[in-house]
Amino acid sequence: MRTLISTAFISLDGVVEAPGGEPGYRNSGWTFKDVEFLPEAFEIKGREQEEATAMMMGRTSYEAFSAVWPDMEDFADYKVMPKYVVSTTLAEENLVSNWGETVILRSLDEVAALKETEGGPIIIHGSATLNQALSDAGLIDRYHLLVFPLLLGAGKRLFSTTDKDTQKLRLVEHEAYANGLQKNVFDVVH
């Protein structure tokens, strides 16, 4: 069985929208505008590329990342790894040709079936809506969260507001940095 890992830059109040400067969000770029950059706080991002064997995202994140990540040296390891896009609307002809093998999954049932296959961890980048659906369905196994010391108010959240049974998490790794960032790695207790 494969492990599904959600990785996110997240504000203290749970916002994950537009951390890198994506247009359309009033606090866009919050990860670098108001918090001093410390390389050691981002060590986990390199480790994710080394440990993941595939990448998953929703349509919106795929469209944003596939336009720039294939040519970025910082994301070279992701270029060759298989990608899965969970979307009911993305067409095969809209997939880019310079970013390796990409498979479109049309439902959470297809994600659950993928998890049952042989292989290593699958990392989920971006994709707030997808993360909410996967979490609510009990399909995420681990969270890699870089928590920023910011309150952003409105914005897309990592977790849904669905009324559901308690989902227990186990803290397996954590660190606080001089700039106020916190790394929190949680395993989902299934």
N, C-alpha and C positions, 0 to 999 in steps of 0.2 A: 504494500500500500504506500502511496506517495504522500508526502507531507505538503500541505498548502500553507505558505507563509505570507502573511500580509505585512508589508513594510510601509511606514508612513512617517512623514514629517507632520507633527500635530501640535496645535497650540494647546495651552493648558485647559482651555474651555472646549476642546474637541474638534476644532476646525482643521480641515485638511485642504481646503480650496486654494488653488493658485499659489503654492509655496515658492515657485521659481520665477514668477513674474508674468504668468499667463494673463492675457487681457480679459477685461470684463468683470473683475472683482476689485472692489475698492481698496482692499489691503494687499493686493497682488505683490508678490515678491517678499513677503514677510520673513522668510528664512534668512535673508541676507541684508535687509534694510536696517533692522533695529537690533540685531544680535551679532556681536563680534564673532568672526570666523576663527575657530580653533580646529586644526586638522584632526587632532586625536578624537574629537567628538564624532567624526564621520568615518572612523575606522570600520564600523559595521557595514557601511555601504560597499567597500571593497570586498569584504568577507562574503557578503551576499552574492556578489558576482562569481566568486570562487566556488561557493558551496551549492548554488542553485544549478539545476540541470535543465530548467525550462522557465519561461516567464509567462504570466497571465495578466490580462488587463481587459477592461471594457472598451467599447468602441471609441468613446471620446478620448480616453488616454492613448489608445492605439494611434488614433489620427494625429494627436499632438506629438507623441514620442517618435513615431515612424518618420516624421518629417525632419527630425534633427538627430536622434540618437545613432542611426546607422553610421554617420560620419564623425561621431565624437570619440576621441581617444579614451575619455573617461569611462565610456560604456562599451569598449571593444569586446569584452567577454560576452556581452549580451547579443552582439551581432550574429554570432554563429549558433547560439542556442535556440532550440525550438520555441515558438511562441504560440500561445492560445489566446484568442480574442473571443470573449463571451458577448455575443450580440445577436439580436433578432433582426437587425436591419443592415448590417455591413454586408456588402456583396464581395464575392471573390475577386472581381475585377478592380476593387478598390484597395486591394492589398499591395504594398510596395514590393518591388522585386529585389531590393538591395539590403534586406534585413533578415535573410535566412528563412527557413521553413516556418510558415504560419498556418495554423488551423483555426477555423471559426467553429466555436461551440455555440449551439442555439438555445441551450437550456441549462438549468442547474442540475438536471438529471445527467446531462452529458459531462458536467464537471465532476459529479459524484462518480460516474463510471471511469473517468480519467484517473481519479484518485485511486481507484482499485487496481490500476495497472502497475507493472514493475517500473522502477526508475527512482531517481532521486527527487529532492525537494523542488517544488514549483513556487516561484516568488511572484507576488502580486504587487505591482507598482501603480500608484495613482488610483483611479477607479473608485471613487467614493460610493457610487450607486451599487457597483458590483460588490464591493466590500460589505456593504450593508446586507445585501441579499445573501451572500455566502455566509456571513456571520449568523444571520437569522436562521439559515438552514442548517447550521451546525457543521459547516464544511471547512472552516478555517481551523488549523491545528496550532498555529503559532503567530504571535504578533511581535514585530520589531518596530518599536516606537521611539523616535527621537522627539521628545517633548520640549517645545520651545517655551520660554518664560514670557508668554504673551497671552493676552485676552483679546480675541478678535471679534467677539460678538457674533454677528450674522455670518453665514457661510456654510458650505457643504461640510457635513460631519462624517467622521469615520464610522460611527455607530448609529444605527437607526433608533427611532423612538418607539418602535413596536413594543407592545406589551407582551412580554414573553417570560418563560421560566428563567430563573437565575442561571447564568453561565459562569462557572467557576474557572478562574485563571490561576496558574502557578508561576510566580516570578522566578526565572531561572538565571537571569543576568541583569545587572543594573550598574550604572555609574552616573555620577553627577560631575559636571565640568565647570570650570571657573567662569564661563560666560552664562551660566544658568541653565544650559541644556541638560537634559536627563535622558540617558539611554535606558529603556525598559524593555526587556525581552520576556514575554509571557508564553507559556504553553497553555493551551486550552485543555482543561480536564474533561475528557469525554466520558 
